[in-house]
Every structure is written in structure tokens, then in C-alpha cells.
Amino acid sequence: MSKLMTAAEAAEFLGVSQSTVYLEIREGREGCIPHIKVRNRYLFQKDKLEAWLENQPTNKVSVNGREADFDLTQQNEGAKQQE
């Protein structure tokens, strides 16, 4: 099992706010951020977050009138290299 992270650490790793992490979990949609609930705490396994990120679809954004892919997983490449 990989290192367990708090919601704050997971939010920093994912590049989102802590409230976004909690909102994603509370919505309980299929494919939401993988987590473990221990009493009133949510914990996250780093390897499961990495796998979840890799399986997320890329978003299309418009750049200068042209559609381009915006891959959220690129944000974390620097974090992976630092380890």
C-alpha cells in the first residue's frame, strides 16, 4: 500500500482546492476520487490517485479559436519527478 495522504495533501497533489476534493467525494458519482473513510477522516492512497488521474478524460479547451487538449495529468509530472 502506498503512502496515505490527507484531503489537504491530496488536493495539493491533484492541483485543486480541498473543498473540490470534498465536493467530488460527497457527490459519490461513479469514478469519483478514490478514497478511504476512517471514522470522520478521508484518506487517499497516492498510487490510486495517480491511476485515477491517468484514467480521466482530457478536456478540450479553445486556444486562439482552435480546439486543443488540456491534460490534467501533466500538472503532476513535476511532482512525480521530484520523488
GIPE-V908200 format. One record per residue. N is the residue number from 1. RES is the residue in one small letter. D_LAST is the distance of its C-alpha to the last C-alpha in Angstrom with 2 decimals. Layout:
BEGIN
n:N res:RES d_last:D_LAST
n:N res:RES d_last:D_LAST
END
This chain:
BEGIN
n:1 res:m d_last:16.65
n:2 res:s d_last:13.18
n:3 res:k d_last:12.41
n:4 res:l d_last:15.21
n:5 res:m d_last:15.00
n:6 res:t d_last:18.06
n:7 res:a d_last:19.69
n:8 res:a d_last:18.61
n:9 res:e d_last:14.87
n:10 res:a d_last:15.48
n:11 res:a d_last:17.54
n:12 res:e d_last:15.00
n:13 res:f d_last:12.44
n:14 res:l d_last:15.50
n:15 res:g d_last:16.83
n:16 res:v d_last:20.10
n:17 res:s d_last:22.13
n:18 res:q d_last:22.33
n:19 res:s d_last:25.92
n:20 res:t d_last:24.98
n:21 res:v d_last:22.87
n:22 res:y d_last:25.91
n:23 res:l d_last:28.33
n:24 res:e d_last:26.63
n:25 res:i d_last:26.75
n:26 res:r d_last:30.33
n:27 res:e d_last:31.63
n:28 res:g d_last:30.78
n:29 res:r d_last:30.93
n:30 res:e d_last:30.13
n:31 res:g d_last:26.59
n:32 res:c d_last:25.47
n:33 res:i d_last:21.99
n:34 res:p d_last:21.43
n:35 res:h d_last:21.76
n:36 res:i d_last:23.37
n:37 res:k d_last:26.13
n:38 res:v d_last:26.85
n:39 res:r d_last:30.03
n:40 res:n d_last:29.51
n:41 res:r d_last:25.68
n:42 res:y d_last:23.45
n:43 res:l d_last:20.14
n:44 res:f d_last:17.51
n:45 res:q d_last:15.38
n:46 res:k d_last:12.03
n:47 res:d d_last:12.87
n:48 res:k d_last:16.33
n:49 res:l d_last:15.38
n:50 res:e d_last:13.46
n:51 res:a d_last:16.61
n:52 res:w d_last:18.88
n:53 res:l d_last:17.51
n:54 res:e d_last:18.03
n:55 res:n d_last:21.55
n:56 res:q d_last:22.57
n:57 res:p d_last:25.19
n:58 res:t d_last:24.71
n:59 res:n d_last:27.01
n:60 res:k d_last:29.74
n:61 res:v d_last:30.31
n:62 res:s d_last:33.16
n:63 res:v d_last:32.45
n:64 res:n d_last:35.67
n:65 res:g d_last:37.69
n:66 res:r d_last:35.62
n:67 res:e d_last:33.46
n:68 res:a d_last:29.80
n:69 res:d d_last:26.85
n:70 res:f d_last:24.21
n:71 res:d d_last:21.13
n:72 res:l d_last:19.16
n:73 res:t d_last:16.17
n:74 res:q d_last:15.67
n:75 res:q d_last:14.65
n:76 res:n d_last:11.33
n:77 res:e d_last:10.46
n:78 res:g d_last:9.14
n:79 res:a d_last:6.94
n:80 res:k d_last:5.65
n:81 res:q d_last:5.49
n:82 res:q d_last:3.80
n:83 res:e d_last:0.00
END
